[in-house]
Amino acid sequence: MSDRPEQRPDQRPENARPTERSRTEDEAERRKRSGHSAAHARIAHQASWVDQQVRVAMAKGEFDDLPGAGKPIKDLGREHDPDWWIKRLVEREQITVLPPSVALRKEDAGLDDHLDTIAFEGDVRREVEDFNARVIKARYSLSPGPPLVTMPRDVDATVTAWRERRAARLEAQRAALAASRPEPRRRWWQRRR
């Protein structure tokens, strides 16, 4: 008696190679099953079903007065561009991609306005130090585009200028508030003659 389980002749072990006969039997069984399934029938009649649904909708008038009816299709005459979606995203979101030297120059021009929106001196100091670190990193890296002409800022001088601008803004706000307040009305007993 052997240790192997008995095999029926119609079954083959998992590690056995399929023979030409078993392949043709498998193919015949697959064709038989797929030809009689409900899914096969649904797929075969899908196109006619869709056409019928469109005809019914047209008869009901569901396609009348759609937005854009009678107008030309936008960008129909252009040649196909595989990156059309990214270009539309850039246009819609107004994204600009600048070389690092130009981006740092632009950030340097608007840094004082950005610093004026910050309320605490420690945060201003961190922003200037972060800007300086990026400028120094860009100076020592090879980057495409025009050369970097932006210089790191003096942190203490920038913070002092921020403090002065902030004091001037607060004083202007106080003066505007004082000017907008009406003079207190004098009561009848306080009036001078």
LINHU-V70281 format. One record per run of one state. SS is the DSSP state (A for helix, B for strand, O for the rest). FROM is the first residue (numbers start at 1). LEN is the number of residues. If there is no record, write none. Layout:
SS | FROM | LEN
SS | FROM | LEN
This chain:
O | 1 | 19
A | 20 | 16
O | 36 | 2
A | 38 | 7
O | 45 | 1
A | 46 | 15
O | 61 | 23
A | 84 | 10
O | 94 | 6
A | 100 | 10
O | 110 | 1
A | 111 | 5
O | 116 | 5
A | 121 | 19
O | 140 | 15
A | 155 | 26
O | 181 | 13
